[in-house]
Amino acid sequence: MRTGRCSDPSHRSGAERVGRRVLFRDPVALPPDGTSTTAVRAGDIGYWPPGRALALFYGPTPLSTGTDPVPASAVNLVGRIAGDASKLRAAKGARKVRIERA
């Protein structure tokens, strides 16, 4: 994950699932930036300004019409999941998510 975009690159927070996306809140409020987009792929990590949250995309979301995730609104791309993002499906029921620098 690129650093300097959220409060701490080794971040822990309660997780919320929406479709095949994991959201967790960040105390830092950031505006949209030059990476802001709604075109994301499984494995992308985006900061969602309206929700002040990081989103880990690992498959289709409620707005998807195909296999790619579609965020509710534009996200600032901040990184990629190292490895197989679909493994997040197996974490169903997890209450915590931890992001670390690769």
C-alpha positions as CSV (number, residue, x, y, z in Angstrom):
1,M,0.0,0.0,0.0
2,R,1.3,3.5,-0.7
3,T,1.8,5.4,2.5
4,G,0.8,8.9,3.5
5,R,-2.8,8.4,2.4
6,C,-4.4,7.2,5.6
7,S,-3.7,7.8,9.3
8,D,-1.4,4.8,9.7
9,P,-0.2,2.2,7.1
10,S,-0.4,-0.4,9.8
11,H,-4.0,0.2,10.4
12,R,-6.5,-1.8,12.5
13,S,-10.2,-1.2,12.5
14,G,-13.6,-2.9,12.7
15,A,-14.6,-4.2,9.3
16,E,-17.9,-3.9,7.5
17,R,-18.8,-6.0,4.4
18,V,-20.7,-4.7,1.4
19,G,-20.9,-7.2,-1.4
20,R,-17.4,-8.4,-2.1
21,R,-15.8,-5.4,-0.5
22,V,-14.5,-4.8,3.0
23,L,-14.8,-1.3,4.4
24,F,-13.2,0.1,7.4
25,R,-13.3,3.6,8.8
26,D,-10.3,5.9,9.0
27,P,-10.2,8.9,11.3
28,V,-8.6,11.0,8.6
29,A,-10.9,12.9,6.2
30,L,-9.3,13.3,2.7
31,P,-10.8,14.9,-0.4
32,P,-10.8,13.2,-3.8
33,D,-7.4,13.3,-5.5
34,G,-5.8,12.6,-8.9
35,T,-6.3,8.9,-8.5
36,S,-10.1,9.2,-7.8
37,T,-12.1,6.7,-9.9
38,T,-15.0,4.4,-10.1
39,A,-13.0,1.9,-12.3
40,V,-11.6,-0.5,-9.8
41,R,-10.5,-4.2,-10.0
42,A,-10.5,-7.0,-7.5
43,G,-7.4,-6.5,-5.3
44,D,-7.5,-2.6,-5.4
45,I,-7.5,-0.7,-2.1
46,G,-9.3,2.6,-2.3
47,Y,-10.0,5.5,0.1
48,W,-13.7,6.4,-0.1
49,P,-13.9,10.1,0.8
50,P,-17.7,10.3,1.5
51,G,-17.5,7.4,4.0
52,R,-14.0,8.3,5.4
53,A,-13.2,4.6,4.9
54,L,-10.7,2.3,3.1
55,A,-12.3,-0.2,0.8
56,L,-10.6,-3.5,0.0
57,F,-12.2,-4.8,-3.3
58,Y,-12.2,-8.5,-3.9
59,G,-15.1,-9.2,-6.2
60,P,-18.5,-7.9,-7.4
61,T,-20.3,-5.3,-5.3
62,P,-24.0,-4.5,-5.3
63,L,-23.6,-2.0,-8.2
64,S,-21.6,-4.5,-10.4
65,T,-23.1,-5.6,-13.7
66,G,-20.2,-8.0,-14.3
67,T,-17.3,-9.5,-12.4
68,D,-15.5,-6.2,-11.6
69,P,-16.3,-4.4,-8.4
70,V,-18.1,-1.0,-8.6
71,P,-17.8,1.5,-5.7
72,A,-20.8,3.5,-4.6
73,S,-18.9,6.6,-5.7
74,A,-15.3,7.4,-6.7
75,V,-12.4,6.2,-4.5
76,N,-8.8,7.4,-4.3
77,L,-6.7,4.4,-5.3
78,V,-4.1,3.9,-2.5
79,G,-2.8,0.4,-3.1
80,R,-3.2,-3.2,-4.2
81,I,-3.7,-6.4,-2.2
82,A,-0.6,-8.5,-2.4
83,G,-1.6,-12.0,-3.5
84,D,-5.1,-13.5,-4.1
85,A,-7.7,-10.9,-3.0
86,S,-10.5,-13.5,-3.3
87,K,-9.1,-15.1,-0.1
88,L,-11.0,-12.3,1.8
89,R,-14.2,-14.4,1.2
90,A,-12.8,-16.9,3.7
91,A,-12.5,-14.2,6.3
92,K,-16.3,-14.0,6.6
93,G,-17.3,-13.2,10.2
94,A,-14.0,-11.6,11.0
95,R,-14.4,-8.5,13.1
96,K,-10.9,-6.9,12.5
97,V,-8.9,-6.1,9.4
98,R,-5.2,-5.3,9.5
99,I,-3.4,-3.5,6.7
100,E,0.4,-3.4,6.6
101,R,3.0,-2.2,4.2
102,A,4.1,-4.9,1.8
